[in-house]
Amino acid sequence: MTDMNAETVVLGDLADGRLSGATAELIALGRKLGGPVAVAFAGVGLESAASEALAAGADKAYLLNSPVLAELQTDALVAAFEQLCKHSSPAVVLVAKTPMGRDVGPRLATRLGVGLAQDCVDLRRDSSGTLIATRPVYGGNALAALAFSDARPSIVVVRGKVYPPLAPDPARKGEIVRFEPKLDPSAVKARTVQFVRREAAGVRLEDAAVVVSGGRGLGGPEPFGMLKELAGLLDGAVGASRAACDAGWIDHSYQVGLTGKTITPNVYITVGISGASQHMAGCSGAKNIVAINKDANANIFKEARYGVVGDWKKVLPSFIEAVRELVKS
Ligand SMILES: Cc1cc2nc3c(=O)[nH]c(=O)nc-3n(C[C@H](O)[C@H](O)[C@H](O)COP(=O)(O)OP(=O)(O)OC[C@H]3O[C@@H](n4cnc5c(N)ncnc54)[C@H](O)[C@@H]3O)c2cc1C
């Protein structure tokens, strides 16, 4: 029997010390499920993130403080969240599909002996209140609906950019609860030796309103220069198919798709991309797809709102010129 008053706990993630976009999305999802929503932050100096979480729609923020959590190592995080779950007995734990979430979620489920659904793109309650998670399977060609056993909590790892965050309301009030897990420093088997920040110019791929992606049809790394030029004119970001990344033409951090990034731009321009289901799994939330491909039968044209059947070498330069003129005027 589902207890609708039991909490949904979101495992909070920070970005530069602030509430991450992924966590704000999960708070919005928690509200949609009904019942109180709490966010659990682990580490040190978490007060401002807690206030941001309340403004983003949470009813409560748990602050898990311990010097052992300072480096946010998985071993320490799993132990801390395990103790919190045993203490607060949430109905649902929501985890973002981030490097942290993918690491912590399954280990937490194993420790608690409960079920976990990975890579979910939807989560809802059916008419009886049962939680149903949906995840793509068979390379994005089918969707599986998963129900959980009664073991509490149900742990759900959710893809990014599926639920829009709520508009922050700084006047929203909520509870801040300090929780001090008992952590054994010797249980932390890994150490962070160095953080290396990737220098990124322009808009982040995941946040861009316009994305211009290139695939195997580009034939090499050089044409990505033209894609960057077009993306720059449109204040957008560059992406790529896995084939282009695997060929070493562009770094894997640009990959869009099932095993790459999920994006939801207003306009997604693809150049020399066939539109394989694994690629589309990462961009099906794009509002308008524009395809340039020389094969009229390419799958991408089934998904695209606008398309040009032609060689990108002929199409792209005049397309860029037309955009340049338009943005000038
Ligand atoms: C488990 C798994 C996970 C995967 N994850 C991902 C993922 O996250 N992201 C991803 O992208 N793929 C992923 N893939 C790979 C995916 O199946 C495809 O192989 C890949 O997306 C193909 O990339 P592509 O469209 O660039 O290349 P292709 O399929 O080779 O298509 C190239 C296209 O370029 C066109 N073309 C060629 N020359 C020109 C020209 N001069 N002008 C215009 N058009 C031209 C061709 O007509 C063709 O349609 C995954 C596969 C598996 C099995």
The ligand as a Gaussian input file, in Angstrom:
#p B3LYP/6-31G(d) Opt

LIG

0 1
 C       24.629000       0.749000     -27.138000
 C       24.822000       1.832000     -28.174000
 C       24.826000       3.139000     -27.747000
 C       24.973000       4.167000     -28.682000
 N       24.953000       5.467000     -28.255000
 C       25.012000       6.448000     -29.166000
 C       24.912000       7.816000     -28.774000
 O       24.832000       8.160000     -27.590000
 N       24.951000       8.758000     -29.728000
 C       25.056000       8.461000     -31.072000
 O       25.084000       9.385000     -31.888000
 N       25.165000       7.177000     -31.468000
 C       25.159000       6.173000     -30.547000
 N       25.302000       4.897000     -30.965000
 C       25.685000       4.649000     -32.378000
 C       24.528000       4.699000     -33.343000
 O       23.926000       3.429000     -33.446000
 C       24.994000       5.125000     -34.749000
 O       25.989000       4.232000     -35.179000
 C       25.547000       6.547000     -34.823000
 O       24.648000       7.451000     -34.233000
 C       25.777000       6.908000     -36.287000
 O       26.349000       8.175000     -36.344000
 P       26.191000       9.057000     -37.634000
 O       24.745000       9.344000     -37.887000
 O       27.125000      10.201000     -37.520000
 O       26.798000       8.108000     -38.766000
 P       26.087000       7.294000     -39.938000
 O       24.986000       6.457000     -39.433000
 O       27.174000       6.630000     -40.697000
 O       25.426000       8.428000     -40.836000
 C       26.151000       9.347000     -41.583000
 C       25.148000      10.116000     -42.417000
 O       25.829000      11.140000     -43.117000
 C       25.235000      11.262000     -44.389000
 N       26.225000      11.868000     -45.275000
 C       27.390000      11.317000     -45.740000
 N       28.080000      12.212000     -46.492000
 C       27.308000      13.339000     -46.524000
 C       27.469000      14.613000     -47.140000
 N       28.560000      14.904000     -47.849000
 N       26.494000      15.529000     -46.956000
 C       25.369000      15.251000     -46.230000
 N       25.179000      14.068000     -45.631000
 C       26.138000      13.122000     -45.767000
 C       24.856000       9.853000     -44.801000
 O       23.812000       9.869000     -45.747000
 C       24.440000       9.251000     -43.467000
 O       23.026000       9.355000     -43.268000
 C       25.147000       3.860000     -30.053000
 C       25.147000       2.526000     -30.462000
 C       24.986000       1.515000     -29.535000
 C       24.968000       0.101000     -30.001000

